[in-house]
Amino acid sequence: MAQWPETGVHASNADIEQVVAAVRAAGVDGLERGMMSAQLNMPVEVVDSVLSGLALEEKPRFFWAGYNNACLVSATYWPDWSASVSPRAEDRVAPAEPGHVVPAAARRWVDIWGDLIVSDWQRALKLVIGAITQRTGLTEANLRARVSTYLDRLETCDLLQYLVDSGMMTRQLSIPTHRPLPPVHATDTNEMPFIVWLPNPAFLWSPTAPVEADN
């Protein structure tokens, strides 16, 4: 589950359990982050604090999903949001254990064995990098719209998070606010117009800039 910055607001055990119960009750579709405050009658700062705490759990009980908006989903439903793959044997193009399948994130750069398709990953990454470098300061809303014909929301989230983690891009709020910048996967559509993306020249123009995913 995506890590949150320090919120500075304390959430009680009752607040945490209220969010946990609501997300579990939402089932496979999960609960939209942008709707949590209204549905739970809980201040948005407290919701953020709860999510920040849940992200620190050693064994996450939830994950972020949603093809239209950020939804928190119980880990029980991970198989419903994933693709079934059969890990390949090391010495041949065949399943290591015939009939044995495991869940893997459904992404265009993951093959039927669950392995990374490097060319597809690099193609998608270059698409996102190109969109940002052509329009420095592009909002996250416009960025996602530009790449949406090729990438779904979750694929875009993975790529954007990689660009932040690798130091190639900077993501920041464009307006003053007391709320923390939410993680990429947890960002609500209403927040995206106020988040901008900037290239980091030190990494972007380096001949050794990372372009491969950690697999």
ZIPEZI-V285708 format. One record per residue. OMEGA is omega as a letter, one per 40 degrees, with the letter a starting at -180 (none if undefined). Layout:
OMEGA ; OMEGA
This chain:
a ; i ; i ; i ; i ; a ; a ; i ; a ; i ; a ; i ; i ; i ; a ; a ; i ; i ; a ; a ; a ; a ; i ; i ; a ; i ; a ; a ; i ; a ; i ; i ; a ; a ; a ; a ; a ; a ; a ; a ; a ; i ; a ; i ; i ; i ; i ; i ; i ; a ; i ; i ; i ; a ; a ; a ; a ; i ; a ; i ; a ; i ; i ; i ; i ; i ; i ; a ; a ; i ; i ; a ; i ; i ; i ; a ; i ; i ; a ; a ; a ; i ; i ; i ; i ; a ; a ; i ; a ; a ; a ; i ; a ; i ; i ; i ; a ; i ; a ; i ; i ; i ; i ; i ; a ; a ; a ; a ; i ; a ; a ; i ; a ; a ; i ; i ; a ; a ; i ; i ; a ; i ; i ; a ; i ; i ; a ; i ; i ; i ; a ; a ; i ; a ; i ; a ; i ; i ; i ; i ; a ; i ; a ; i ; a ; a ; a ; i ; a ; a ; i ; a ; a ; i ; i ; i ; a ; a ; a ; i ; i ; a ; i ; a ; a ; a ; a ; a ; i ; a ; a ; i ; a ; a ; i ; i ; i ; a ; a ; i ; a ; i ; a ; a ; a ; a ; i ; a ; i ; i ; a ; i ; a ; i ; a ; a ; a ; i ; i ; a ; a ; i ; a ; a ; i ; i ; i ; i ; a ; i ; a ; a ; i ; a ; none
